[in-house]
């Protein structure tokens, strides 16, 4: 494993995009890298032309979390509070243009509320700001938010998946109050475009086997990830659909990198 953070995962993507097309260099990428970053960053490669989908690992819904002292115990109450106090509530995110930021912008548009975005340098600092009451709310990944939710340092009002999730069965989905709302992260494996089909199929088979193994499966679920496997073709279609969907949110909300 060679960790190459930066530019929403695009640094790692660039390495794979210029690696030999032999299947020995893979990229573990989130949706932010392949479906969101291209709307903000002028990439030195093309996701559709230079990277080849291999396998989906799973989906991770986000959680709408608030400062425990906020007088809102449900999404309905939060919307009512935001409408009664327009432009006075703030929502944090792990960074400008990230999944949490765009999920918040989508919530604003669909719920008809005026809340102010405050970007932080990562999910950790954003969560700490909500714990301290510095910020009233945020939408962030379950994998990072669960420890704070379980310790009651933040209050989870809802999850962003279409339905409730196994790890938080008593927490409703945002869609139960705001019909049609859905946002989340997903994690996939990609390699260099031009890699022989037989190699991609073998990599897909081994990825599926790994995801379905009891040890990996239990760890994914515990981290708030809903395991899902797709064929390379299905993953490619998912990337195209998600790229288009988030592009519409970016345009409608007028989101730009600062």
Secondary structure, DSSP 4 states (H G I P E B T S, - for coil): ------GGGHHHHHHHHTS-SSS--EEEEEHIIIIIGGGTS--SS-HHHHEEEEEEEEEEEEEEEEETTSS-SSHHHHHHHHHHTTTT-EEEESSTTSHHHHHHHHHHHHHT---EEEE-SSHHHHHHHHHTTSSSEEEEEHHHHHHHHHTTSEEEEEESSSS--GGGTTSPBGGGTSTT---EEEEEEEEETT--HHHHHHHHHHHHHHHTSHHHHHHHHHTT-EE----HHHHHHHHHHHHHHHHHHHHHHT----
